[in-house]
Amino acid sequence: MPWLAGTALIHSLAVTERRGIFKSWTFYWLSLLSL
């Protein structure tokens, strides 16, 4: 389900820009998508 991972990545990027909380989650999703 790459679309689900992509959606989660976009969401985490949006949240990271606002609060800076999910930076680790963003790197996690990027590593998953790059596999």
The first five atom37 places (N, CA, C, CB, O) and aatype in JSON, in Angstrom:
{
  "aatype": [12, 14, 17, 10, 0, 7, 16, 0, 10, 9, 8, 15, 10, 0, 19, 16, 6, 1, 1, 7, 9, 13, 11, 15, 17, 16, 13, 18, 17, 10, 15, 10, 10, 15, 10],
  "atom_mask": [
    [1, 1, 1, 1, 1],
    [1, 1, 1, 1, 1],
    [1, 1, 1, 1, 1],
    [1, 1, 1, 1, 1],
    [1, 1, 1, 1, 1],
    [1, 1, 1, 0, 1],
    [1, 1, 1, 1, 1],
    [1, 1, 1, 1, 1],
    [1, 1, 1, 1, 1],
    [1, 1, 1, 1, 1],
    [1, 1, 1, 1, 1],
    [1, 1, 1, 1, 1],
    [1, 1, 1, 1, 1],
    [1, 1, 1, 1, 1],
    [1, 1, 1, 1, 1],
    [1, 1, 1, 1, 1],
    [1, 1, 1, 1, 1],
    [1, 1, 1, 1, 1],
    [1, 1, 1, 1, 1],
    [1, 1, 1, 0, 1],
    [1, 1, 1, 1, 1],
    [1, 1, 1, 1, 1],
    [1, 1, 1, 1, 1],
    [1, 1, 1, 1, 1],
    [1, 1, 1, 1, 1],
    [1, 1, 1, 1, 1],
    [1, 1, 1, 1, 1],
    [1, 1, 1, 1, 1],
    [1, 1, 1, 1, 1],
    [1, 1, 1, 1, 1],
    [1, 1, 1, 1, 1],
    [1, 1, 1, 1, 1],
    [1, 1, 1, 1, 1],
    [1, 1, 1, 1, 1],
    [1, 1, 1, 1, 1]
  ],
  "atom_positions": [
    [[0.83, -1.2, 0.0], [0.0, 0.0, 0.0], [0.86, 1.26, 0.0], [-0.94, 0.0, 1.21], [0.9, 1.98, 1.0]],
    [[1.55, 1.52, -1.1], [2.42, 2.71, -1.13], [1.65, 4.02, -1.01], [3.22, 2.73, -2.4], [2.2, 5.02, -0.54]],
    [[0.4, 4.04, -1.44], [-0.39, 5.27, -1.34], [-0.65, 5.62, 0.12], [-1.73, 5.13, -2.1], [-0.71, 6.8, 0.48]],
    [[-0.81, 4.58, 0.96], [-1.04, 4.82, 2.39], [0.22, 5.4, 3.04], [-1.45, 3.52, 3.1], [0.14, 6.34, 3.83]],
    [[1.37, 4.84, 2.68], [2.62, 5.36, 3.22], [2.87, 6.79, 2.73], [3.79, 4.45, 2.82], [3.37, 7.63, 3.47]],
    [[2.52, 7.05, 1.47], [2.68, 8.39, 0.94], [1.79, 9.4, 1.64], [0.0, 0.0, 0.0], [2.21, 10.52, 1.93]],
    [[0.56, 8.98, 1.92], [-0.37, 9.86, 2.64], [0.14, 10.16, 4.04], [-1.77, 9.22, 2.7], [0.08, 11.29, 4.5]],
    [[0.64, 9.12, 4.71], [1.17, 9.31, 6.06], [2.4, 10.22, 6.02], [1.53, 7.96, 6.69], [2.61, 11.03, 6.92]],
    [[3.21, 10.08, 4.98], [4.41, 10.92, 4.85], [4.02, 12.38, 4.66], [5.28, 10.44, 3.68], [4.59, 13.26, 5.3]],
    [[3.05, 12.62, 3.79], [2.61, 14.0, 3.55], [2.03, 14.6, 4.83], [1.55, 14.05, 2.42], [2.28, 15.76, 5.16]],
    [[1.25, 13.79, 5.55], [0.65, 14.28, 6.79], [1.72, 14.59, 7.83], [-0.33, 13.24, 7.35], [1.67, 15.63, 8.49]],
    [[2.7, 13.69, 7.96], [3.75, 13.91, 8.95], [4.6, 15.12, 8.58], [4.63, 12.67, 9.09], [5.07, 15.85, 9.46]],
    [[4.82, 15.33, 7.29], [5.56, 16.52, 6.87], [4.81, 17.79, 7.22], [5.85, 16.47, 5.37], [5.4, 18.78, 7.65]],
    [[3.49, 17.77, 7.03], [2.68, 18.94, 7.35], [2.71, 19.22, 8.85], [1.23, 18.73, 6.88], [2.81, 20.37, 9.27]],
    [[2.64, 18.17, 9.66], [2.67, 18.34, 11.11], [4.05, 18.79, 11.55], [2.28, 17.03, 11.82], [4.18, 19.6, 12.47]],
    [[5.09, 18.27, 10.89], [6.45, 18.66, 11.25], [6.67, 20.14, 11.01], [7.48, 17.83, 10.46], [7.34, 20.81, 11.8]],
    [[6.11, 20.66, 9.91], [6.26, 22.09, 9.63], [5.58, 22.93, 10.69], [5.7, 22.42, 8.25], [6.04, 24.03, 11.01]],
    [[4.47, 22.43, 11.23], [3.72, 23.22, 12.22], [4.33, 23.11, 13.61], [2.27, 22.77, 12.25], [4.52, 24.12, 14.29]],
    [[4.62, 21.89, 14.04], [4.99, 21.7, 15.44], [6.4, 21.17, 15.63], [4.02, 20.75, 16.09], [7.01, 21.41, 16.68]],
    [[6.94, 20.47, 14.66], [8.28, 19.9, 14.79], [8.31, 18.69, 15.7], [0.0, 0.0, 0.0], [9.35, 18.38, 16.29]],
    [[7.17, 17.99, 15.81], [7.08, 16.86, 16.74], [7.45, 15.56, 16.05], [5.68, 16.77, 17.33], [8.16, 14.72, 16.61]],
    [[6.96, 15.39, 14.82], [7.07, 14.08, 14.17], [8.25, 14.0, 13.21], [5.79, 13.77, 13.43], [8.16, 13.35, 12.17]],
    [[9.35, 14.65, 13.56], [10.51, 14.58, 12.68], [11.03, 13.15, 12.56], [11.62, 15.49, 13.18], [11.4, 12.71, 11.47]],
    [[11.05, 12.42, 13.67], [11.52, 11.04, 13.62], [10.58, 10.17, 12.78], [11.64, 10.46, 15.03], [11.03, 9.28, 12.06]],
    [[9.27, 10.44, 12.88], [8.31, 9.7, 12.05], [8.54, 10.0, 10.58], [6.87, 10.06, 12.45], [8.41, 9.1, 9.75]],
    [[8.87, 11.23, 10.24], [9.1, 11.6, 8.85], [10.28, 10.82, 8.28], [9.35, 13.1, 8.72], [10.2, 10.29, 7.17]],
    [[11.37, 10.75, 9.04], [12.52, 9.98, 8.58], [12.19, 8.5, 8.5], [13.71, 10.2, 9.51], [12.7, 7.8, 7.62]],
    [[11.34, 8.02, 9.41], [10.93, 6.62, 9.39], [10.17, 6.31, 8.11], [10.06, 6.3, 10.62], [10.45, 5.3, 7.46]],
    [[9.2, 7.16, 7.75], [8.42, 6.92, 6.53], [9.28, 7.07, 5.29], [7.23, 7.89, 6.46], [9.11, 6.33, 4.32]],
    [[10.21, 8.01, 5.3], [11.11, 8.16, 4.16], [11.95, 6.91, 3.96], [12.02, 9.38, 4.34], [12.18, 6.48, 2.83]],
    [[12.42, 6.31, 5.06], [13.21, 5.1, 4.94], [12.36, 3.93, 4.45], [13.85, 4.75, 6.29], [12.84, 3.1, 3.68]],
    [[11.1, 3.88, 4.88], [10.21, 2.82, 4.39], [9.93, 2.98, 2.9], [8.89, 2.83, 5.16], [9.94, 1.99, 2.16]],
    [[9.69, 4.2, 2.46], [9.37, 4.43, 1.05], [10.57, 4.2, 0.15], [8.85, 5.84, 0.85], [10.41, 3.89, -1.04]],
    [[11.77, 4.33, 0.69], [12.97, 4.18, -0.14], [13.38, 2.71, -0.28], [14.11, 4.98, 0.45], [14.26, 2.4, -1.08]],
    [[12.77, 1.82, 0.48], [13.13, 0.4, 0.39], [12.65, -0.23, -0.9], [12.56, -0.37, 1.56], [12.87, -1.42, -1.13]]
  ]
}
